[in-house]
Amino acid sequence: MELTKRQGKILNRLVEEYIDSAEPISSKVLQKKYDFGICPATIRIEMQKLTDSGFIFQPHTSAGRVPTDKGYRFFVDNLFEKGFPEEKDTLKMEDLIEKEVGDRVKFLQSPERSDGWRRTNVLRLLTKNLASFSSNLALGYLFDEDILWEEGWKEVLQEPEFKETKLVSNFADVIKHFEEEIEDLKINSRIKVFIGKENPFSKVKDFSIIISKCHFPAGEEDLSSSLPATLSRGARKSGSSFDFAAARVKEKGVLAILGPKRMAYDKNINSLNSLTRLLERL
């Protein structure tokens, strides 16, 4: 079913409200907070159509509605289609990330340390901040060095979903499968979002994964080893115009956010984008 503009607006507002409150959303809540230009009875009719089409569901007879995987997918696709406007909150986040992370990343790039040490500590720093910004579990991985870093268990386990012990165990299974299969992961686009049943790592369907490929800056050791020995030695001695900056090979990696499907997708995607852009500028 292709949604009408009005149905799409109602669905997007319902998803936003559910993400914020973690409580089923009623037509009365939407009618009080938003001006859809229609009467409460029409809102109820549109919500029933969204339910019949599988975008939302009613967990209990007397409850409001909750997004399904299909509803979340519509919401996330809409974010990408509309783009992520440079609103005040987004700009504030960019400034915060640049202030909190940028200087420390540059410090960790100090030439006194080995390239492996620098990349590992940059990975640790970015993963830690990603967990803080998103309030979810963050993972970072370097392919060549086979290093995986996790941060944010305390933050993500505070989410109300994890009051159910079974979900804690299921989440641990998702992380285990993610760790085992991350080397075989193929990411064709910069940001990839897996919602619930789309999750490629496990049969557990209660969670979402936002993942991005990134490139960690290489140092002198990496550059020298990636060039023919004669060129590596001779270019600097002879003052050759060979462009070492352009030839610098960056190590491939991924940054990921994992958590309940009820996560702040816009904020998390923006955080991930900001960190990967920071890496590109190094």
C-alpha positions as CSV (number, residue, x, y, z in Angstrom):
1,M,0.0,0.0,0.0
2,E,1.3,3.4,-0.9
3,L,0.5,5.9,1.8
4,T,-1.2,9.2,1.3
5,K,0.7,12.3,2.3
6,R,-1.6,12.6,5.3
7,Q,-1.1,9.0,6.4
8,G,2.6,9.4,6.1
9,K,2.5,12.5,8.3
10,I,0.5,10.7,10.9
11,L,2.8,7.7,10.8
12,N,5.9,9.8,11.2
13,R,4.5,11.7,14.1
14,L,3.4,8.4,15.8
15,V,6.9,6.9,15.4
16,E,8.5,10.0,16.8
17,E,6.2,10.0,19.8
18,Y,6.7,6.3,20.5
19,I,10.5,6.7,20.3
20,D,10.3,9.5,22.9
21,S,7.8,7.9,25.3
22,A,8.2,4.1,24.8
23,E,4.4,4.0,25.3
24,P,1.7,3.1,22.8
25,I,0.4,6.2,21.1
26,S,-3.3,7.0,20.9
27,S,-5.2,9.1,18.4
28,K,-6.0,11.5,21.3
29,V,-2.2,12.1,21.9
30,L,-1.6,12.9,18.2
31,Q,-4.7,15.1,18.0
32,K,-3.6,17.2,21.0
33,K,0.0,17.7,19.9
34,Y,-0.3,18.1,16.1
35,D,-2.5,19.9,13.7
36,F,-3.3,17.5,10.9
37,G,-6.2,19.6,9.7
38,I,-8.7,16.8,10.3
39,C,-11.1,15.9,13.1
40,P,-10.2,13.2,15.8
41,A,-12.5,10.7,14.2
42,T,-10.7,11.0,10.9
43,I,-7.3,10.5,12.7
44,R,-8.7,7.3,14.2
45,I,-9.8,6.1,10.7
46,E,-6.4,6.8,9.2
47,M,-4.7,5.0,12.1
48,Q,-6.9,2.0,11.5
49,K,-5.9,2.0,7.8
50,L,-2.2,2.1,8.9
51,T,-2.9,-0.8,11.2
52,D,-4.7,-2.8,8.5
53,S,-1.7,-2.2,6.2
54,G,0.9,-3.4,8.7
55,F,2.6,-0.1,9.5
56,I,1.5,0.0,13.2
57,F,-0.2,-2.5,15.6
58,Q,-2.2,-2.4,18.8
59,P,-0.4,-4.4,21.5
60,H,-3.5,-4.5,23.8
61,T,-7.2,-3.9,23.1
62,S,-7.3,-0.7,25.2
63,A,-3.8,0.5,24.1
64,G,-2.7,3.0,21.5
65,R,-0.5,2.0,18.5
66,V,3.1,1.0,18.2
67,P,5.2,1.0,15.0
68,T,6.0,-2.3,13.3
69,D,9.2,-3.0,11.4
70,K,7.4,-1.8,8.3
71,G,6.5,1.5,10.1
72,Y,10.0,2.1,11.2
73,R,11.3,1.4,7.7
74,F,8.9,4.0,6.3
75,F,10.1,6.5,8.9
76,V,13.8,5.9,8.2
77,D,13.4,5.9,4.4
78,N,11.6,9.2,4.8
79,L,14.6,10.6,6.8
80,F,16.9,9.7,3.9
81,E,14.6,11.0,1.2
82,K,14.1,14.3,2.9
83,G,17.7,14.6,3.8
84,F,19.0,15.7,7.2
85,P,18.5,19.4,7.4
86,E,21.1,21.5,9.2
87,E,18.8,22.4,12.0
88,K,20.0,23.9,15.3
89,D,20.2,20.5,17.1
90,T,22.2,19.0,14.2
91,L,24.6,21.9,14.1
92,K,25.0,21.8,17.8
93,M,25.8,18.1,17.6
94,E,28.4,18.8,14.9
95,D,30.0,21.5,17.0
96,L,30.0,19.2,20.1
97,I,31.6,16.3,18.2
98,E,34.2,18.6,16.7
99,K,34.9,20.1,20.1
100,E,34.8,16.9,22.2
101,V,36.4,14.5,19.8
102,G,38.3,16.4,17.1
103,D,41.2,17.7,19.2
104,R,41.7,14.4,20.9
105,V,41.7,12.5,17.6
106,K,44.3,14.9,16.3
107,F,46.4,14.4,19.4
108,L,46.2,10.6,19.0
109,Q,47.6,11.1,15.5
110,S,50.9,12.2,17.1
111,P,53.9,10.8,15.0
112,E,55.7,9.6,18.2
113,R,53.4,6.6,18.3
114,S,53.1,3.7,16.0
115,D,50.4,3.7,13.3
116,G,48.7,0.6,14.9
117,W,48.6,2.4,18.3
118,R,47.2,5.5,16.8
119,R,44.4,3.8,14.9
120,T,43.4,1.6,17.8
121,N,43.1,4.5,20.2
122,V,41.2,6.6,17.6
123,L,38.8,3.6,17.2
124,R,38.4,3.4,21.0
125,L,37.7,7.2,21.3
126,L,35.2,7.3,18.5
127,T,33.4,4.2,19.7
128,K,33.1,5.6,23.2
129,N,31.7,8.9,22.0
130,L,29.3,7.3,19.6
131,A,27.9,5.3,22.6
132,S,27.6,8.5,24.6
133,F,25.9,10.4,21.8
134,S,23.4,7.6,20.9
135,S,22.7,6.1,24.4
136,N,23.1,2.7,22.6
137,L,25.8,0.1,22.2
138,A,28.5,1.3,19.8
139,L,31.0,-0.9,18.0
140,G,34.1,-0.1,16.0
141,Y,36.1,-2.5,13.9
142,L,39.4,-2.3,11.9
143,F,39.5,-4.9,9.1
144,D,43.2,-5.2,8.5
145,E,44.1,-5.4,12.2
146,D,41.0,-7.4,13.2
147,I,40.4,-5.2,16.2
148,L,36.8,-4.8,17.6
149,W,35.9,-2.3,20.3
150,E,32.6,-2.1,22.1
151,E,31.2,0.7,24.3
152,G,27.9,1.6,25.8
153,W,26.5,-1.5,27.6
154,K,25.5,0.6,30.6
155,E,23.7,3.1,28.4
156,V,21.7,0.7,26.3
157,L,20.7,-1.6,29.1
158,Q,18.9,1.4,30.8
159,E,16.4,1.4,27.9
160,P,12.9,0.1,29.1
161,E,13.0,-2.7,26.6
162,F,15.6,-4.5,28.7
163,K,13.4,-4.9,31.7
164,E,12.6,-8.2,30.0
165,T,15.4,-10.6,30.8
166,K,14.9,-12.5,27.6
167,L,15.6,-9.4,25.5
168,V,19.0,-9.0,27.3
169,S,19.9,-12.5,26.3
170,N,18.6,-11.9,22.7
171,F,20.6,-8.8,22.5
172,A,23.8,-10.6,23.6
173,D,23.1,-13.1,20.8
174,V,22.9,-10.3,18.2
175,I,26.2,-8.9,19.4
176,K,27.8,-12.3,19.2
177,H,26.6,-12.9,15.6
178,F,27.7,-9.4,14.7
179,E,31.2,-10.0,16.0
180,E,31.5,-13.4,14.2
181,E,30.2,-12.1,10.8
182,I,31.5,-8.6,10.6
183,E,34.5,-9.5,8.4
184,D,32.1,-10.7,5.7
185,L,29.9,-7.7,5.9
186,K,29.3,-5.8,2.6
187,I,28.3,-2.2,2.9
188,N,27.8,-0.6,-0.5
189,S,26.5,2.8,0.8
190,R,27.9,5.0,3.5
191,I,25.1,4.4,6.0
192,K,23.1,1.2,6.3
193,V,20.2,0.7,8.6
194,F,18.9,-2.8,9.5
195,I,15.5,-2.8,11.3
196,G,14.2,-5.8,13.2
197,K,13.7,-8.7,10.8
198,E,16.2,-7.1,8.3
199,N,19.0,-7.9,10.7
200,P,21.5,-10.1,8.7
201,F,23.4,-11.3,11.8
202,S,20.9,-13.2,13.8
203,K,17.4,-14.6,13.8
204,V,16.6,-12.3,16.7
205,K,14.3,-9.5,15.4
206,D,13.9,-7.1,18.3
207,F,16.7,-4.7,17.5
208,S,18.1,-2.3,14.9
209,I,21.6,-1.7,13.6
210,I,23.0,1.4,12.0
211,I,26.3,0.8,10.4
212,S,28.8,2.9,8.4
213,K,32.0,2.1,6.6
214,C,34.8,4.5,7.4
215,H,38.5,4.9,6.7
216,F,41.1,5.5,9.3
217,P,44.1,7.6,8.3
218,A,47.3,5.8,7.5
219,G,50.7,6.9,8.8
220,E,54.2,6.9,7.4
221,E,54.6,3.2,8.1
222,D,51.6,2.3,6.1
223,L,52.5,4.5,3.2
224,S,56.1,3.2,3.0
225,S,54.9,-0.4,3.0
226,S,52.3,0.2,0.3
227,L,54.8,1.6,-2.2
228,P,57.5,0.0,-4.2
229,A,60.7,0.1,-2.2
230,T,62.6,2.2,-4.9
231,L,59.9,4.8,-5.0
232,S,59.4,4.9,-1.3
233,R,63.2,5.6,-0.8
234,G,63.9,7.7,-3.9
235,A,60.9,10.1,-4.0
236,R,61.9,12.0,-0.8
237,K,65.6,12.0,-1.5
238,S,65.3,13.4,-4.9
239,G,62.5,15.9,-4.0
240,S,60.2,14.2,-6.5
241,S,56.8,15.7,-7.1
242,F,55.2,12.4,-6.3
243,D,52.0,13.1,-4.3
244,F,52.3,11.2,-1.1
245,A,49.2,12.7,0.4
246,A,47.1,11.4,-2.6
247,A,48.8,8.0,-2.3
248,R,48.1,7.6,1.4
249,V,46.2,4.4,1.9
250,K,43.5,4.5,4.7
251,E,42.6,1.4,6.6
252,K,39.0,0.3,6.2
253,G,36.8,0.0,9.2
254,V,33.2,0.2,10.4
255,L,31.4,2.1,13.1
256,A,28.0,0.8,14.2
257,I,25.2,1.5,16.6
258,L,23.1,-1.3,18.0
259,G,20.0,-1.1,20.2
260,P,16.2,-1.6,20.4
261,K,14.2,-0.8,17.3
262,R,12.8,2.2,19.3
263,M,15.9,4.3,18.9
264,A,16.4,7.9,17.8
265,Y,17.3,7.2,14.2
266,D,17.8,10.8,13.1
267,K,20.1,11.6,16.0
268,N,22.0,8.4,15.6
269,I,22.5,8.6,11.9
270,N,23.7,12.2,12.3
271,S,26.2,11.2,15.0
272,L,27.6,8.4,12.8
273,N,27.8,10.8,9.8
274,S,29.6,13.4,11.9
275,L,32.2,11.0,13.1
276,T,32.9,9.5,9.7
277,R,33.3,13.0,8.2
278,L,35.7,13.8,11.0
279,L,37.8,10.8,10.0
280,E,37.8,12.0,6.4
281,R,39.2,15.3,7.3
282,L,42.3,13.8,9.1
